């Protein structure tokens, strides 16, 4: 799972049929303390996320295709949830 912040969307007039009717969002990857990593993903949104929201993503093709029930789709990244809060345990309390 990857944390990120939605920074924009993508609109295309021509795309693979597996993307029809689905939102594509640009997501900046972040650390658990919400600092940007300098990397980003383009992900299909199934959580109805919007600009500025912190999201949870999967970036693995087989998992993404299973979630979307699209066995042959050229899909890798999917937004699976909107994050309400992040709490990181102090160093000494981590497993």
ZAMARGU-4260 file (C-alpha; in steps of 0.2 Angstrom, whole numbers, plus 5000, padded with zeros to 4 digits):
<rodrens>
0) 5000/5000/5000 | 5006/5018/4996 | 5000/5034/5003 | 4998/5049/4992 | 4990/5066/4989
5) 4978/5069/4974 | 4985/5084/4964 | 4975/5083/4948 | 4966/5073/4936 | 4968/5066/4918
10) 4956/5068/4904 | 4958/5058/4888 | 4947/5056/4872 | 4955/5040/4867 | 4959/5026/4880
15) 4958/5008/4883 | 4940/5001/4885 | 4945/4995/4903 | 4946/5014/4908 | 4930/5019/4901
20) 4919/5028/4914 | 4933/5028/4927 | 4943/5043/4934 | 4961/5044/4932 | 4970/5054/4945
25) 4988/5061/4948 | 4994/5057/4965 | 5010/5063/4973 | 5017/5049/4984 | 5020/5054/5002
30) 5028/5047/5018 | 5018/5043/5034 | 5022/5060/5040 | 5014/5067/5024 | 5031/5073/5017
35) 5032/5072/4998 | 5043/5059/4991 | 5046/5067/4974 | 5037/5053/4965 | 5020/5051/4958
40) 5007/5039/4951 | 4993/5040/4939 | 4979/5029/4947 | 4962/5024/4943 | 4950/5030/4957
45) 4937/5018/4965 | 4936/5028/4981 | 4929/5044/4974 | 4944/5054/4979 | 4946/5073/4975
50) 4960/5085/4974 | 4970/5088/4990 | 4964/5072/4998 | 4976/5059/5006 | 4973/5042/4998
55) 4979/5024/5000 | 4984/5016/4983 | 4989/4999/4977 | 5003/4999/4964 | 5003/4981/4958
60) 4995/4976/4942 | 4988/4959/4947 | 4980/4966/4963 | 4973/4981/4953 | 4965/4970/4940
65) 4957/4959/4953 | 4950/4974/4962 | 4943/4981/4946 | 4937/4963/4940 | 4946/4966/4923
70) 4958/4951/4920 | 4966/4958/4904 | 4966/4976/4908 | 4982/4986/4906 | 4980/4993/4924
75) 4993/4994/4937 | 4988/5008/4950 | 4972/5010/4959 | 4966/5022/4973 | 4957/5010/4986
80) 4953/5022/5000 | 4953/5040/5007 | 4964/5042/5022 | 4956/5051/5037 | 4971/5051/5049
85) 4988/5045/5050 | 4997/5040/5067 | 5015/5034/5067 | 5020/5025/5083 | 5036/5032/5092
90) 5052/5023/5088 | 5052/5013/5104 | 5034/5007/5102 | 5036/5000/5084 | 5035/4981/5082
</rodrens>
